[in-house]
Amino acid sequence: MAADKTISVLFLTRYPVEGASSRYRVFQYVPYLEKMGIACTVQSFMDTDMYRLSLSSGGTVKKIGVTLRAMLQRLGMLARFRQFDVIYMQRELFPFGPPLVERFLKRMGVPLVFDFDDALFIKKPSRYNPIATFFRSPGKTLDMFRLVDRTVAGNDWLRESAEKEGAKAITVEVAEDTRRFVSAEEKLANRPDYVTIGWLGSPSTVKYMAEIEDQLREVAVRHSDVRWEMMGSGEFAMEGVPWVTEDWSIEDEKAALARYDIGLMPLPQQEWSRGKSGGKARTYMAAAVVPVVAAIGYNSELIREGETGFLCDGEADWVTALDRLIGDADLRRKVASAAQRDVEARFSPKQKAAEIAAVLHELASAG
């Protein structure tokens, strides 16, 4: 099939657009892919209401009910599989159970892509849903590596992990569109006298802030005029650090990042952290926010120490980096500007969409 011929692709995501991994790994590429001759149909396993429910505690019976409904809706979409040249799975088709449907599609000759940007082959407990924890199967991810026609990984460590299990894999790093933020020059022209330290995420990831709680408390004592903001953390408090929290939304994210001078991304020093693809840090960089992040895995590839952000390898590094940045406005401006330029050059959505399009056309031609 010629690369300029329209092909039809079914994108099956885990989350709606509100979910960061689906928004960054699929939704942001759709407009570019369609301009490249790819007709895109996107179906999310979770709708918005189910996604919000998944981030809340309790409600087990309701969660079971909406999950069963979501499974039926996905099966209904998959019944149309012959209408598509390629099926692109952002994570697995269903959150539990063996890959029976995937195997059926493979036998039917449907080209399959498996996209992942996290260490799904390492089991981690769910903060909100013990049933989900029970059914999670890292072995299923390993099966997917061997089953599909192509695996698309968010970083090289994930790609190499997939290849060790027999996958034919490529790396497509996460894109970030700097155009949705004001330029660094405009943002940094008229900053307030105080410094704002921010964190952007979800209730499922705010737990990692405990990794640096003592260090942040120390910084808060030293710098009483610093403003501390969180977006997307849900109900959160940290003794000794006056966090101001707000709910996440696509509309409000841009305004929040415009207020941040410094953005935090702690991670535990554990093997699964190497699977993280730097999404939070990259978003800070794109918005001209200085990233101060854990020095583990892909973060060390993403950030040039002292030039486009700061990598913290031990407890003292967090205090040192924050002290230095809080006290040096020129350094904040220099690093924030360099970070935004770096993202613009390395991670444009159009460039990453072209990498995905090449895979889709290749598979459609072979199918």
C-alpha positions in Angstrom: 0.0 0.0 0.0 1.5 3.3 -1.0 2.3 5.7 1.8 0.1 8.4 0.3 -3.0 6.2 0.2 -5.5 6.7 3.0 -5.5 3.9 5.5 -8.0 3.3 8.4 -6.7 2.8 11.9 -8.6 2.0 15.1 -6.9 3.5 18.1 -8.0 1.8 21.3 -6.9 3.8 24.4 -7.1 2.9 28.1 -8.3 6.4 29.1 -10.3 9.3 27.7 -8.5 12.5 26.9 -8.4 13.4 30.5 -6.0 10.6 31.1 -2.4 11.8 30.5 -1.0 8.6 29.0 -3.8 8.3 26.4 -3.8 12.1 25.7 -0.1 12.1 25.1 0.3 8.7 23.4 -2.7 8.9 21.0 -5.1 11.9 21.2 -2.5 14.6 20.5 -1.3 12.8 17.3 -4.7 12.3 15.7 -4.9 15.7 13.9 -1.4 15.2 12.4 -2.1 11.6 11.4 -5.2 12.5 9.6 -3.3 15.1 7.6 -0.9 12.3 6.7 -3.6 10.2 5.1 -4.6 8.1 8.0 -8.3 7.9 8.9 -8.4 7.7 12.7 -11.1 6.2 14.9 -10.5 6.4 18.6 -12.3 4.4 21.3 -11.4 4.7 25.0 -12.1 1.9 27.4 -12.9 4.4 30.1 -15.3 7.3 29.5 -14.8 10.5 31.5 -17.1 9.4 34.4 -15.4 6.0 34.7 -12.0 7.7 34.7 -13.0 10.0 37.5 -14.5 7.0 39.4 -11.2 5.1 39.0 -9.3 7.9 40.8 -11.6 7.7 43.9 -11.6 5.3 46.8 -14.4 2.9 47.5 -17.3 2.3 45.2 -16.2 -1.3 44.4 -19.6 -2.5 43.3 -20.1 0.5 41.0 -16.6 0.1 39.6 -17.3 -3.5 38.7 -20.5 -2.5 37.0 -18.9 0.3 34.9 -16.0 -2.0 34.0 -18.3 -4.7 32.7 -20.2 -2.1 30.6 -16.8 -0.8 29.3 -15.9 -4.3 28.3 -19.1 -4.8 26.3 -18.6 -1.4 24.6 -15.1 -2.4 23.6 -16.2 -5.8 22.3 -18.8 -4.0 20.2 -16.2 -1.8 18.7 -13.9 -4.8 18.0 -16.8 -6.5 16.2 -16.0 -4.0 13.4 -12.4 -5.0 13.1 -12.6 -5.8 9.4 -13.2 -2.1 8.7 -9.7 -1.2 9.8 -6.3 -1.7 8.2 -4.5 -1.6 11.6 -5.5 -1.8 15.2 -3.4 0.4 17.5 -3.7 -0.6 21.2 -2.6 2.0 23.8 -1.9 -0.6 26.5 -3.8 -3.8 26.4 -7.5 -4.2 25.2 -8.8 -5.1 28.6 -7.4 -4.3 32.0 -7.4 -8.0 33.1 -7.7 -11.5 31.8 -5.5 -13.2 29.2 -5.1 -11.7 25.7 -7.7 -13.9 24.1 -9.3 -11.2 21.9 -5.8 -10.1 20.8 -5.0 -13.6 19.8 -8.2 -13.9 17.8 -7.5 -10.7 16.0 -4.0 -11.9 15.2 -5.4 -15.1 13.7 -7.8 -13.1 11.6 -4.8 -11.3 10.1 -5.3 -7.9 11.6 -2.0 -6.0 12.0 -1.7 -5.1 15.7 0.4 -2.4 17.5 0.9 -2.3 21.2 1.9 1.1 22.6 3.1 1.5 26.2 5.0 4.2 28.2 5.2 2.6 31.6 6.8 -0.6 33.1 3.5 -2.6 32.9 5.5 -5.8 33.1 6.3 -4.9 36.8 3.4 -5.3 39.1 2.4 -2.3 41.3 -0.6 -2.1 43.6 -3.4 0.3 42.7 -4.0 3.0 45.3 -7.7 3.0 44.8 -8.8 -0.4 43.6 -7.6 -3.6 45.3 -9.6 -5.6 42.7 -7.6 -4.1 39.9 -4.4 -4.9 41.8 -5.5 -8.5 42.1 -6.2 -8.9 38.4 -3.2 -7.1 37.1 -0.9 -9.5 35.3 2.6 -8.4 34.3 2.9 -11.6 32.3 0.1 -10.4 30.0 2.3 -7.5 28.9 5.1 -10.0 28.1 2.6 -12.0 26.0 1.6 -8.9 24.1 5.2 -8.2 23.2 5.4 -11.6 21.5 1.9 -11.5 20.0 1.7 -8.1 18.2 3.2 -7.0 15.0 4.9 -4.0 16.4 5.5 -2.6 19.9 5.9 1.2 20.4 7.7 2.1 23.6 8.0 5.5 25.3 11.7 5.2 25.9 14.7 3.1 25.0 14.7 1.1 28.3 11.1 0.0 27.7 11.9 -0.8 24.1 14.9 -2.9 25.1 12.9 -4.7 27.8 10.3 -5.6 25.1 12.9 -6.8 22.7 14.4 -9.1 25.3 11.0 -10.8 25.3 10.9 -11.2 21.6 9.1 -8.0 20.5 9.7 -6.2 17.3 9.9 -2.8 18.9 10.7 0.9 18.3 10.9 3.9 20.5 8.6 6.9 20.0 9.3 9.4 22.8 6.4 11.4 24.1 5.7 14.6 22.2 4.8 17.9 23.8 3.4 20.9 21.9 5.1 24.1 23.1 2.7 26.2 21.1 0.0 25.6 23.6 2.0 27.7 26.1 3.2 31.2 26.0 6.9 31.7 24.9 9.5 31.7 27.7 10.3 35.3 26.9 6.7 36.4 27.4 6.2 34.3 30.5 9.4 35.4 32.2 9.1 39.1 31.3 7.0 40.1 34.3 7.3 37.5 37.1 6.1 38.3 40.6 8.6 38.9 43.4 7.8 35.5 45.0 8.8 32.1 43.6 6.1 29.4 42.9 7.0 25.8 43.2 4.5 23.5 41.6 3.5 19.9 41.1 1.3 18.6 38.3 -0.2 15.1 38.3 -3.0 12.9 39.5 -4.2 11.4 42.8 -2.5 8.2 41.8 0.9 9.8 41.5 0.9 12.3 44.3 2.1 9.6 46.7 5.6 10.0 45.2 5.8 13.4 46.9 6.4 11.5 50.2 9.9 10.7 48.8 11.0 14.3 49.3 8.6 15.5 52.1 11.4 16.2 54.6 13.4 18.1 52.0 10.4 20.2 51.0 9.7 21.0 54.7 13.3 22.2 55.0 13.0 24.4 52.0 9.7 25.8 53.2 11.3 26.8 56.6 14.2 28.5 54.8 12.0 30.3 52.3 8.8 31.4 53.9 7.8 33.6 51.0 7.7 30.7 48.4 4.3 29.8 47.1 3.5 26.1 46.8 0.9 24.9 44.3 -0.5 21.5 43.2 -2.8 20.6 40.4 -4.5 17.2 40.2 -3.5 15.9 43.6 -6.9 15.4 45.0 -7.1 15.7 48.8 -3.5 16.2 49.8 -1.7 17.8 52.7 1.9 17.9 53.8 2.7 19.1 57.3 5.0 22.1 57.3 4.5 22.9 53.6 1.5 25.2 52.7 0.4 23.5 49.5 -2.5 25.2 47.7 -4.3 22.5 45.7 -6.7 22.6 42.8 -8.4 20.0 40.6 -6.9 19.3 37.2 -8.6 20.2 34.0 -7.2 20.7 30.5 -8.4 24.2 30.5 -6.8 25.1 33.8 -3.5 23.3 33.3 -2.1 26.1 31.1 -2.9 28.8 33.6 -1.4 26.8 36.4 1.9 26.2 34.6 2.0 29.9 33.7 2.3 30.5 37.5 4.9 27.9 38.2 8.6 28.8 38.3 9.8 25.4 39.4 8.2 22.0 38.8 8.8 18.9 40.9 9.0 15.3 39.8 10.1 12.9 42.5 10.2 9.2 41.9 11.3 6.3 44.1 14.6 4.6 43.4 12.9 1.4 42.2 13.2 -0.6 38.9 9.7 0.4 37.6 10.7 4.1 37.8 13.1 3.4 34.9 10.0 2.9 32.7 8.7 6.4 33.3 8.9 8.4 30.1 9.4 11.9 31.5 5.9 13.3 30.7 5.6 15.5 33.7 9.2 16.9 33.4 8.7 17.5 29.6 5.5 19.4 30.2 7.2 21.6 32.7 10.0 22.3 30.2 7.5 23.1 27.4 5.8 25.6 29.7 9.1 27.3 30.6 9.0 25.8 34.2 12.4 24.7 35.5 12.1 20.9 36.2 13.7 19.5 39.4 13.3 15.8 39.1 14.6 12.4 40.3 17.7 11.3 38.6 16.5 7.9 37.4 15.8 6.3 34.1 14.7 8.5 31.2 14.8 11.7 33.2 18.6 11.5 32.9 18.3 11.4 29.1 15.7 14.1 28.9 17.4 16.7 31.1 20.8 18.3 30.8 21.9 18.9 34.3 22.0 22.7 35.1 21.1 23.6 31.6 17.5 22.4 31.0 16.7 21.3 34.5 18.1 19.7 37.7 18.6 16.0 38.4 18.4 14.9 42.1 20.3 11.8 42.9 20.1 12.0 46.7 18.1 13.7 49.5 20.5 16.7 49.7 20.3 17.4 46.0 16.6 18.5 46.3 17.4 21.1 48.9 20.5 22.3 47.0 18.7 22.7 43.7 15.7 24.4 45.2 17.8 26.7 47.3 19.8 27.7 44.3 16.9 28.3 42.1 14.8 30.2 44.6 17.7 32.6 45.2 18.7 33.2 41.6 16.1 34.6 39.2 18.6 34.9 36.3 19.3 31.2 36.6 15.6 30.3 36.6 15.1 32.4 33.4 18.1 30.9 31.7 17.2 27.3 32.4 13.4 27.8 31.7 14.2 29.3 28.3 16.6 26.6 27.4 14.2 23.9 28.5 11.4 25.2 26.3 13.7 25.5 23.3 14.9 22.0 23.8 11.4 20.5 23.9 10.4 22.5 20.8 13.4 21.1 18.9 13.2 17.4 20.1 9.6 16.6 20.8 7.2 18.2 18.3 3.9 16.3 17.9 4.2 16.5 14.1 7.6 14.8 14.2 6.4 12.0 16.5 3.2 11.5 14.6 5.3 11.0 11.5 7.2 8.2 13.2 3.9 6.5 14.1 2.5 7.1 10.6 5.5 5.3 9.1 4.8 2.2 11.3 1.1 2.3 10.4 1.7 2.5 6.6 4.3 -0.3 6.8 1.9 -2.6 8.6 -1.0 -1.8 6.4 1.0 -2.5 3.4 2.1 -5.9 4.7 -1.4 -6.8 6.0 
